[in-house]
């Protein structure tokens, strides 16, 4: 399992972000963008303030005004004036449409629907960390990236042996995106002690999309603040999260995953390992370095089974620099574990 921040550093960063982030609700026709001289940045005017856009916000803006992202990026590099004219024209055509502009450290980090319901990382951590501590569950890894918050915790109270000396423990992954890249998720995980691999189950326990009701009463750009009703709704939601965290770490879910792991240990790979990994690369969209890492770990394990492939993928997650991508690979391991029948045979029997 890839390591992130210590809990102290995570708390400091969440507190810092909580104090510096700002949200605006803006009618599209009241917004304009311009290239910032001397930089590669695009700036967005919000009231009297101008904020540079980060890469994700640029992509979201391109989709919002229905300009292909590839063409948007070309105009930004080669013809910034053309980009300004194109984007501002289509923003003006937005008329009654509104959007939420999320900023952090004086940069636009996300451009979302005005119906987007902020469920913030600080509130999620405040809801679930005391619950984990109360349950005496150890947080093994935590991180806040530009895209998501992750909390990965393991309990020694629920464990099993895959075979003598090979112990796995039950875990949980709690994640959230403040920038529109997914729901609040609470997912089961299995942690294998011998190789410190974490595999996230494809069976998600809870998912809450950030969708609420838009406010169409104001035709001016305004800073967003949660009203009393939304604050109370969020309080009820975070209480539900605590209950789901308590329920997600149960022996029935864990036993089902352990049984599946034991079953896949007997599902052998009969094709050439290099060809097998090529099929995995294409099906699960791995980069060339990621594919090579998976192949290296598969061969080093001296076991050519479905279970070994799962472990090669989750072990490769530790070789990836990006924490978001490392977590993707841990989920990918869970997806491969659930392959059955023809879906698995297509991989297992791959030949050039």
Secondary structure as GFF3:
##gff-version 3
##sequence-region A 1 352
A	DSSP	alpha_helix	7	20	.	.	.	ID=ss1
A	DSSP	beta_strand	22	27	.	.	.	ID=ss2
A	DSSP	three_ten_helix	28	30	.	.	.	ID=ss3
A	DSSP	beta_strand	32	35	.	.	.	ID=ss4
A	DSSP	beta_strand	42	46	.	.	.	ID=ss5
A	DSSP	beta_strand	49	53	.	.	.	ID=ss6
A	DSSP	alpha_helix	55	64	.	.	.	ID=ss7
A	DSSP	alpha_helix	69	78	.	.	.	ID=ss8
A	DSSP	alpha_helix	80	92	.	.	.	ID=ss9
A	DSSP	beta_strand	98	104	.	.	.	ID=ss10
A	DSSP	beta_strand	107	113	.	.	.	ID=ss11
A	DSSP	alpha_helix	121	134	.	.	.	ID=ss12
A	DSSP	beta_strand	138	144	.	.	.	ID=ss13
A	DSSP	beta_strand	149	163	.	.	.	ID=ss14
A	DSSP	beta_strand	166	176	.	.	.	ID=ss15
A	DSSP	beta_strand	184	192	.	.	.	ID=ss16
A	DSSP	beta_strand	197	208	.	.	.	ID=ss17
A	DSSP	beta_strand	222	223	.	.	.	ID=ss18
A	DSSP	alpha_helix	228	248	.	.	.	ID=ss19
A	DSSP	alpha_helix	251	264	.	.	.	ID=ss20
A	DSSP	alpha_helix	273	284	.	.	.	ID=ss21
A	DSSP	alpha_helix	288	300	.	.	.	ID=ss22
A	DSSP	alpha_helix	306	316	.	.	.	ID=ss23
A	DSSP	three_ten_helix	317	319	.	.	.	ID=ss24
A	DSSP	alpha_helix	323	337	.	.	.	ID=ss25
A	DSSP	alpha_helix	341	348	.	.	.	ID=ss26
###
